[in-house]
Amino acid sequence: MGLISHYKVITVTHHNLQLNEIANFYVQRSGNEELSSAIDKLKLLFNVEECIYLETCNRVSYIIYTEELVDNAFLKRFFHFINPELDNEILDSIAKYVTCYSGESAINHVFELASSMDSLIVGEREIFRQFRSAYDFAKEEGHAKDYLRLLEKAAVKTAKEVYHSTAIGEKALSIVSLAIQALKERKLPDSSRILLVGSGETNSLVAKFLKKYNYAHTAIYNRSLDNAKELSSFLNAKAYHISELSQVNADFDVIFICTAANKVIIDFEMYKQMIGQDKERKLIIDLAVPRNVSEDLIEQFNVDYVDIERLRHKSEENLKFRKKELDKARPIIQRNISSFIALFHQRNMERTLAHIPAEINNIKTRAVESVYRSRIDQLDESSKALLMEMMDYMEKKCVSVPMRISREGVKIDRHN
């Protein structure tokens, strides 16, 4: 019979290490070895019945079902197998880097993990997708069976309830999302003329949002026209060399600027040329560090200026809001843990009693075909039919009684 205490999680996260160090605790493979093969070896060597391997940029988690005691000696052997290149100094102090959960605390951790309560960015739903993908892989490769199937199903149900019943995923945290939010808060129409100055990663993300919200009137200015081609193609926008920016002739309502230059790109004199005689208020969103727009421009012209520091402050406020939602999520987690434990015990009881139907059928068959056969043969056909009907009825009832008692026992345990 399985035990709740056999659920265990071995994890290394952003709480333990710098992000660039976590990869040392990923499953290391030699040559062309498949990940599935490495996990099969892990299961065999460490007496692990089932395993979900979750690897992300800010954590690695081994969600396992095993009767083994996961102590420092186990962890030292475990991670020496995971990565033979790990320094002995790290292995000797493995508890500094690795967090372990067992039993109910392991279930709690998995529920919080799927609900993005333990994430680097609280409320970021990407971890939910990653968790489900890790389980799907484990299921397909035969690493996860009934015990982890029950856990995954309950974790998904819990996460959906947390996302639905709290605001843990609300209020944007990423700088680009907040920049687009700043644009939309001004209620500018999708016909607004938008300049993207710079075509790097940040403005590429901006472009995706612009396309999503149907801002179709864009132009791209960059030092390299070749580097701007992909972005201009994506937006169906014209691309210009950044030296032509001063000749824009006020043909814009919004500027998103983020270049690799560590200096001001649009200063007072350039903006004066850009704007000409236009007196309309413009929105400038400066996502560069250091800033690409000069302060005197902001003071002298009719502009609504949003810089990255302002957006970072908003991001911190939103993160504080999300963290407050954790207090609303925890009772949901606890309620679902109780339900899961009851379900686990019921499933265990069903496993224990699974042989009963076959046993009862064997007894009936032996009685009919051996013990009472000669006496049954003396009965007329009507009596034989009645006898067999009664035997079938008794078989079904004998099977149902222990199943019913087991379910009632689980209900009693749940309420106590």
GUSEDO-879187 format. One record per residue (C-alpha): residue in three letters; x, y, z. Coordinates in steps of 0.001 Angstrom, whole numbers, plus 500000, padded with zeros to 6 digits. Layout:
// GUSEDO-879187
ALAXYZ;...
***
This chain:
// GUSEDO-879187
MET500000500000500000;GLY501333503445499075;LEU501986506101501693;ILE501619509884501516;SER505130510156502992;HIS506520508603499802;TYR505767511801497869;LYS508982513816497798;VAL510333516885496017;ILE514042517626495584;THR514538521121494222;VAL517076523854493546;THR515585527291492894;HIS516270531013492780;HIS515850530919496568;ASN519016528803496849;LEU521342530011494099;GLN522036532600491453;LEU520149531809488241;ASN523319531056486276;GLU524324528385488830;ILE521099526358488806;ALA522048524553485580;ASN524722522655487582;PHE521848520669489100;TYR520139519783485804;VAL520385516191484585;GLN523720516024482758;ARG523907513568479845;SER526916512150478041;GLY527148511947474285;ASN523802511294472616;GLU522104509932475723;GLU518397510759475826;LEU516912512488478856;SER514437509634479272;SER517275507115479478;ALA519055509168482145;ILE515874509345484241;ASP515362505587483878;LYS518855505080485323;LEU518077507523488139;LYS514916505610489047;LEU516757502304489088;LEU519778503490491088;PHE517798505366493739;ASN514748503091494079;VAL512412505763492698;GLU509032504389491594;GLU507922507474489670;CYS509534510764488660;ILE508598514100487083;TYR511642516108486023;LEU510999519864485781;GLU513754522090484392;THR513307525874483946;CYS515564528927483930;ASN515028529550487657;ARG514517526069489110;VAL515057522373488716;SER512691520029490539;TYR512621516264490907;ILE509078515316491922;ILE509337511684492927;TYR507522508837494628;THR509868506667496696;GLU510088504960500060;GLU513746505989500362;LEU514840508387503102;VAL516030511551501376;ASP518793512695503712;ASN522154514363503071;ALA523810511067502172;PHE521067510332499630;LEU521322513844498152;LYS525090513627497854;ARG524855510362495877;PHE521852511659493915;PHE523519514843492646;HIS526841513122492029;PHE524882510928489621;ILE523004513950488188;ASN526248515835487541;PRO529533513951488081;GLU531395517245487564;LEU529962518857490710;ASP532723519887493116;ASN533103517775496251;GLU532850520999498243;ILE529317521510496881;LEU528372517865497457;ASP529658517998501038;SER527444521046501677;ILE524537519919499519;ALA521872521021502021;LYS522897524651501376;TYR521811524392497766;VAL518968521884497764;THR515560522025499418;CYS513649518803500102;TYR509985518256500874;SER508302515063501986;GLY504709513912502402;GLU502150516654502917;SER504801519390502596;ALA505795517930499193;ILE502160518027498055;ASN501871521608499315;HIS505006522586497386;VAL503767521037494123;PHE500387522796494481;GLU502118526137495148;LEU504532525492492282;ALA501734524882489760;SER499873527928491119;SER502944530157490618;MET503097531002494303;ASP506748529958494554;SER507896531536491280;LEU510589534127490739;ILE507769536255489310;VAL504733535542491492;GLY501647534853489393;GLU503559534175486149;ARG501530531378484542;GLU504371530044482407;ILE505328527695485253;PHE501865526106485034;ARG502489525246481384;GLN506007524007482159;PHE504728521770484967;ARG502087520204482726;SER504632519671479933;ALA507029517992482370;TYR504251515660483510;ASP503192514865479934;PHE506784513909479123;ALA507033511745482257;LYS503744510033481444;GLU504694509349477815;GLU508078507915478831;GLY506624505764481607;HIS508322507695484433;ALA505022508803485986;LYS502236506366486750;ASP499265506330489099;TYR500724508100492133;LEU502045511080490173;ARG498994511020487901;LEU496836511658490972;LEU499195514421492140;GLU499338516178488757;LYS495563516082488338;ALA495063517580491800;ALA497790520204491255;VAL496202521357487979;LYS492775521594489633;THR494266523574492534;ALA496191525969490272;LYS493107526719488186;GLU491157527462491364;VAL493898529778492634;TYR494073531662489327;HIS490271531919489172;SER489622532846492815;THR492467535312493406;ALA494113538161491521;ILE497556536556491759;GLY498100536821487998;GLU496695540306487553;LYS498560543617487149;ALA501439543432484677;LEU505016543045485915;SER507176543079482780;ILE508526546428481659;VAL507273546012478085;SER503781545004479253;LEU503679548069481478;ALA504903550260478608;ILE502036549041476431;GLN499679549548479355;ALA500914553164479568;LEU500080553547475878;LYS496591552107476285;GLU495873554171479405;ARG496180557308477214;LYS493294555922475107;LEU495181556643471903;PRO493407555188468854;ASP494941552284466938;SER495421554722464075;SER498106556527466107;ARG501422556993464318;ILE504158555164466227;LEU507927555348465877;LEU510133552487467088;VAL513656553789467596;GLY515892550745467928;SER515119547200466775;GLY516611545104469572;GLU514945542589471870;THR512944545153473851;ASN511388546898470855;SER510796543492469244;LEU508605542659472233;VAL506922546057471927;ALA506217545258468274;LYS504403542027469212;PHE502066543963471471;LEU501502546661468855;LYS500483544008466368;LYS498272542297468940;TYR496392545547469589;ASN496193546482465900;TYR498488549526465917;ALA499280549387462207;HIS500895552792461541;THR504501552252462573;ALA507934553224461333;ILE511285551835462491;TYR514517553781462894;ASN517748551901463553;ARG521530552233463063;SER521531549058460953;LEU518832548675458331;ASP519722544989457994;ASN518941544437461669;ALA515621546269461276;LYS514418544145458319;GLU512911541321460376;LEU511002543733462583;SER509837545875459660;SER508620542741457883;PHE506768541563460995;LEU504948544909461330;ASN504712545613457601;ALA506426548908458420;LYS509045551005456663;ALA512561551041458106;TYR514897554053458100;HIS518422554776459194;ILE518476556516462556;SER520190559521460961;GLU516879560257459192;LEU514985560607462469;SER515271564405462479;GLN513397564478459143;VAL510235562789460415;ASN508321566098460016;ALA506028565626463021;ASP504542562489461451;PHE504174560671464775;ASP502080560566467956;VAL504134558071469997;ILE507811557168470266;PHE509128553932471766;ILE512878554269472078;CYS515394551686473252;THR518814551507471643;ALA522128549941472628;ALA523754553399472706;ASN524787554440476215;LYS523865558047475565;VAL521081560409474597;ILE519805559830471061;ILE517001562402470912;ASP518187565693472398;PHE516573569141472429;GLU517798570182468996;MET516877566935467260;TYR513386566893468761;LYS512897570510467692;GLN513592569442464107;MET511403566367464453;ILE508384568297465733;GLY508583571397463517;GLN505550573611464145;ASP503390570807465559;LYS502065571741469030;GLU500179568489469709;ARG501138566545472848;LYS503266563480472105;LEU503883560336474156;ILE507519559257474538;ILE508255555901476193;ASP511981555595476894;LEU512951551985477715;ALA516719552472477498;VAL519281552325480289;PRO520756554899480420;ARG517973557027479000;ASN517952557872475268;VAL515961561114475641;SER517373564309477151;GLU515765565942480189;ASP515659569476478719;LEU513510568189475857;ILE510957566866478362;GLU510887570190480193;GLN510592572401477108;PHE508204570519474807;ASN504633569322475097;VAL505392565657475793;ASP504109562956478079;TYR507316561161479071;VAL507483557658480553;ASP510888556235481472;ILE512016552826482633;GLU512392553910486278;ARG508752554925486388;LEU507781551567484914;ARG510012549694487369;HIS508323551464490264;LYS504947550393488870;SER506223546828488469;GLU507302546746492131;GLU503876548027493222;ASN502159545353491150;LEU504420542642492564;LYS503502543725496102;PHE499842543477495104;ARG500358539938493766;LYS502188538868496917;LYS499238540016499025;GLU497074537628497016;LEU499150534758498415;ASP497192535062501664;LYS493997534372499712;ALA495570531459497869;ARG496904529532500879;PRO493479528422502237;ILE492685527121498737;ILE495917525116498796;GLN495170523666502239;ARG491618522693501290;ASN492863520920498192;ILE495591519122500140;SER492932517685502462;SER490861516567499479;PHE493903515023497830;ILE494889513048500926;ALA491344511659501175;LEU491426510749497483;PHE494853509140497903;HIS493616506924500749;GLN490524505961498761;ARG492680505077495760;ASN494966503025497997;MET491999501150499426;GLU490732500437495917;ARG494166499090495001;THR494161496860498088;LEU490693495523497330;ALA491205495229493578;HIS491688491435493774;ILE488379490826495593;PRO486072490611492528;ALA488279487943490948;GLU488502486024494231;ILE484731486012494705;ASN484202484977491079;ASN486635482088491603;ILE484709480945494699;LYS481428481046492784;THR482895479166489835;ARG484401476482492096;ALA481112476057493927;VAL479121475686490698;GLU481585473572488723;SER483078471446491496;VAL481695471473495041;TYR477960471426494202;ARG478059470310490582;SER476442466889491051;ARG473568468311493086;ILE473037471216490657;ASP472879468745487761;GLN469837467147489462;LEU467851470413489270;ASP465501471266486451;GLU466415474097484051;SER464183476639485801;SER465743475925489186;LYS469259476058487710;ALA468509479476486158;LEU467168480789489481;LEU470198479453491340;MET472632481095488895;GLU470731484383489093;MET470989484251492890;MET474715483425492686;ASP475343486369490325;TYR473387488653492665;MET475394487508495687;GLU478650487941493759;LYS477858491567492947;LYS476788492319496517;CYS479847490667498002;VAL482055492774495745;SER480243496039496549;VAL480312495699500357;PRO484072496165500947;MET484184498935498326;ARG481374500789500107;ILE482986500306503508;SER486312501627502170;ARG484644504768500779;GLU482827505379504063;GLY486084504913505937;VAL487752507552503767;LYS484879509984504422;ILE485231509442508177;ASP489008510074507956;ARG488379513262505986;HIS486068514681508640;ASN488239513696511624;
***
